[in-house]
Amino acid sequence: MNDTTPGAPPPNRQSSPQPSRPAADAAAHEPFGQTVYLAPEGFTDDLVKELGEVSLVEDRLVFAPGPARPSAWAQNVWIDPVTIPITSIKGGAKALRGLQRNWALWPLRHHGRAKLIQENLPHVSAKPITFPTPRPTAPLGSWTLLDENTILAAPHCSSPFRHGEAVFVENRTAPPSRAYLKLWEALTQLGHWPGPGDRCLDLGSSPGGWTWVLHELGASVVSVDKAPLDPSVGRLPRVEFRQESAFGLRPQDIGPVDWLVCDVICYPTRLLRLVQGWMESGLAKRFVCTLKFQGETDHETARAFAAIPGGRVMHLFNNKHELTWMWPGP
C-alpha cells in the first residue's frame, strides 16, 4: 500500500488521516483529496486488494487517493469528502446542515461528541424497507470525526441506504430460506423487477427462495435445480420445476425469458461461461447472478463480469463471501 498524502503517517489500521486544516471556522470546509470506502463487515482485505493503492485502513474505512474508483467490494463510497474544522458540537451540526440535510454518522472516535453532533441534525429514518419499494432518492451523506475538532464529511455517497445497509421487513414464514433477501436487494438496486406476464428462469433454485420472490411479483417461473424445491414453492401455480443441472440446459431448450436469475453454487469461471452462452443466444433480457467464492476471492473473474457493458458487480448487504452481478438489459 502506498501513502500518497503528504505528511500523513505510515498506513496502518490504527493511525488516523491527518488533514491540513484552516483556522477553526464552522462554515469552512476543505477538499480531503481522497475517497473513503466502507468495506462490508469481514471483507476489508478484499476491498483493499481490489482498490490496490490505498493510503490508510482504519476499522472498516479504507482511504484511497484520488476520485472514486469502481469498486464491487465497497458497501458504500464517500464521494468527494471534505474536512470541516469545528469548535463546538452545535457548530459542527450547523456546518453539516449547511452542506445538506440528511446525514449518517460512522462512529470512528470521540463517540460521545460525535453522537451529540448527530443528535443536533435532522432525524433520518432507518426503518426497514418494504419490498417492492423504489430506492430512496434523497441524498444521504456520511460523516465521522477525525479528531475532536475535525469532521470528515461526504455529502454524496454511492448508496442511498445508511452505510449501504439495505434492511428489509422480512417475511419469516413463506420463503424456504433467507436467500430471498439477496434477490429483493438486487432488484431494489436495479430499480425494477419482474411483474405479471414476465417469464423468468431461476437456475440453481433449490430450496426455492428466489423462485418464491419471482412468483410473488406475478411472474411465471421455470425453476431448475438437481435438488428438489421446497413443497410449498413447488405447488405454486406459475412454477414449472425442472429437476436437472443448470449447466446441462441449452438456451434454446428454454426459449425466451424476461429475467434469468442464478444463485447456483459453482466456481465463478463456470458461471461466467454460462452467462456468456445465454447472452450470445439473445434469449435472456435481464440477469441477476451470484458469484460465490470458494476459498480465495476470484478477483479476476469478478473483473470480467464488471467489464460486461451495461452491467454492475456489487457486494450486497445481504451477500456473504459472494458478489452479485446485475445486467438490466441493453
N, C-alpha and C positions, 0 to 999 in steps of 0.2 A: 504494500500500500504506500502511496506517495503523498507526502504532505505538501500541498501547494499553497497553503495560507501563510504569508509572511508573518514571522513572529509567533506562529502557533506552536504548541507543544508537540512532541512526537505523538503520532497517532496511537491510541490505545483505548481500552474500554473504560478507563477511569477519568482521564483528564477531560476538561470541557473546552469548547472552542473559545478563543479569546478575540472577540471583535474589537476593532478600533472604534472608540466611542467619542462622539462630540460632547460638548458640555451638556450636563443633565438638563433636559427640556422635554416635558411630557408630550409635546406636539411634534418633536423632531423624530425622524427615522432615517436610517441609512441602509442602502442595499447590503445584504450579507455576503454576496458574491459566491454563495454556494447553494446547492439544493439539498434538502433534507428528505430522506426516505424512511418511512416507517416499515420495518420488517414484520411479517406475520410472526406470531409467537412461536419460537422454536426454530425459525428459519432465517436467522440473521446471517449466518455464514453463506447460505445460498444467495441472499441478496448481495452480499459483499463480493462474492465470486462473479455474479452476473454483472455488477457495475464495473468491476476491475479497479479503476483508480478511485480511491476514497481517501479522505483526509482524517476521518475520525469515526469511531464506532462507540456509542455510549448508550447503554441499555438497548432498546430496540431501534434507536435512531441512528441512521447512517448518514454522515455528512460527505458530500462529494462536490468537487469544484465544478463551476460552470452551470449552465442551464440544465433543466430537467432532461433526463435521458429516458428512452423507452425502458420499462422495467416490469417484467412479469412478476417478480418476487417482492414488489413493494405493495403493502396493503394500503398505503396512502403516500402521496408525494406532496411535499410542501413546495409550492412553486414560487420562485422569486421572493424568498423570505427577506425580512428587514429586521434590523435591530433598533430597539427603542429605549433610550435611557429614561429612567423614571426616578422620582424621588419619594413617591408615596403610592399607597395602594390605590387611592382614588385617581391619582394622576395616571397610573398605569391603565386602569379601566377606561379612563377618558381617552387616552391615546389609542387604545384598541377600538373603541367606538368610533373614533374619527376615521379609521380605515374602513370599517364595515360593521354590520350589526351582529352577525352570528359567529360565535367562537367556541371552539372546543379546546380545553386545556389538556396538554400532555404533561403530567407531573414528573419533572425530571429532578428538581432540587428545590429547596426552600418551599416545601409543600404547603405549610400554613399560610405563608404570604401569597403564594400562587392561588390557593383556594379562595382567599379573601378577595383577590382581584377578580376571579371568575364570578364570585357572588355579586359583584358590582356590575356585571354585564347582563344584558337581556338573557332570560332563560331560553335555552334551546331544548325542545322536547326530544327525549331519547326513547319514545315509545316504540315497541316492536312494530314492524311493517305487516300489514295485512295483504297477502298476495291474492290476486294480482293488483298491484298498485304501481303507477309510474314512479320513476326515480324522483327524489326531491330536486327541485330546480333552484331553490335559494342557495346562494353561495355560503359555504361553511368554512371558515378559516381555522387554522390550528396555531397554537402558541405554547410557549414554555418560558421559564426563567433560566437564563444562562448564569446569572448571578443575582444577588439581591436587588440590584438596581438596573438590570438589563433584560428586557423582553426580547425574545426571538419570535417573530410572528409572520405567518404567511396567509394573506387574505384569500388566496386562491389555492385549492388543493385538488388532487386528481379524483378524489372520491367525494360524493355528496353525503356520505354517511360519516358519522362521528368516528374518527380514527379508522375509517374503512370497514366498520363493523356493521354488516348487514344482518340484523337480528329480526326474525320473523315471529309473528303469532303462530305457534306451531299447532299442527293437527296431530295429537298424540294417540289417536285411535285408528284412523283409516289406513295410513301408509304402512307398509310392512317393514320399512326400515327408515332410518334418518337420512338416507341418501337423497331423498326428495328435496331437502333444503338446498342442495347444490344446484339443482335444476331451477328451483324458484329464484335463487340468487342470480344465476346466469341469465335467465330470461328477463329479470328486472334490470340487470346491467345492459342488456341489449335494448330494452325499451319496447319490445313487442314480443308476442307469444302466440302459439297456435290457438285456433278457435274452431268453431263448428264448420264442418266442411273440409278441414285440413286433414291430410293423410300423413301420418308420422311413422317413422321406423325407429324402434328402440333396440339397439344392439347391446348384448350383454345385460339383459333386462332383469334377470332374477335377483331378488325376490319380487321386484315389480314396482319399486318406489317411483321411478321415472315414468313408467307406463301409467301409473295412477295419476300423476300430475297431468300428463297429456290428455288422458281421458276426462279428468275433472274440468279441463278447459274446453271440452266439447269436441275434441278431435277423435278420429279413429286411429287405432294404433296397431301396427304389425310389430309384435313383441318377440324377440329372438334371443334364446339362450339354450345352452345344453342342459342347464338345471331348470327344474320346473318353477313356474310362478307360484306365489302365494295364492291359495284358492280364492281368496276374497278379490284379488285382482284378475285372476283368470276367468272369473264368472262375469266380469263387466261386459256390457252388451256390445261395445265397439272395439273390443280387443280380440285380435287374431294372434294366437300364440303358435310359434314355430319352434319346436324343441330341436335345435341344431346349432352348429357353431356359426358365430357371426362372420368368421373368416372363410367359411365354405360357401357363403352366398355370393352370387353374381348379381350386380345391379339389375340386369335385365330379367332376373328371376323375380324381382320385387316390383319393378316398374317405377314410375314417377312418385316421389314423395315431397311433401312441402317442408318437412323437417326430418333430418337424420340426427338422432342423439345417441351417444355412446358412452357408457360408463364401464366398459368391459375391462377386466384385469388382464393386461398384456404389456409387453415392452413397448415404449413409445415409438420405436422404429417400426414395429409391426402395425401400430395404429396409423402411422404416417402413410404407409403403403396402402392401407385400407382406404383412408381418406382420399388419397390421390386417385385411386381407382374410381371411387364414386364421383369425384369432381370431373374426371375425364369423361365419365359416362354422361354427364349433364342431367342426371335423373334426380338429383337432390338439390333443392333450392337453398336450404339453410342447414347449418351444422352447429351442434354443441357437443363437444367431446372432452373427456377427461384424460389427461396424460398422467398415468400412475407410475411412480418411480419405485423401483425395487432395488434397494441398496443406494448407491450414489445417484445423485441427480444427473440426468442426461441433459445438460445444458445445450449441447449441440443440436439435439432433436427439437428441443423447445425453441431454439432459434430458427430452425427450419419451418416449424409451424408459424412462428411470428412473421416469417418472410412471405407467407401466402398473402397476396394482395387482398386488402379489404377485411382481413381477419384480425383477431386480437387474442393474445395469450395473457392470462392473469391468474394470480392466486386468489381464489375466492375466500372470503372469511370462513365459509363452511367447508373448504378444502382441508385435507390433511397433507401428506407428502405427495402432492399432486398439483397440477395446473389445469386450467380449463381453457380450451380453445373454442372461440366462437366466430362463426362466419355468417353474417346476416344476409348474404346474397349479393349479387352484383348490383 
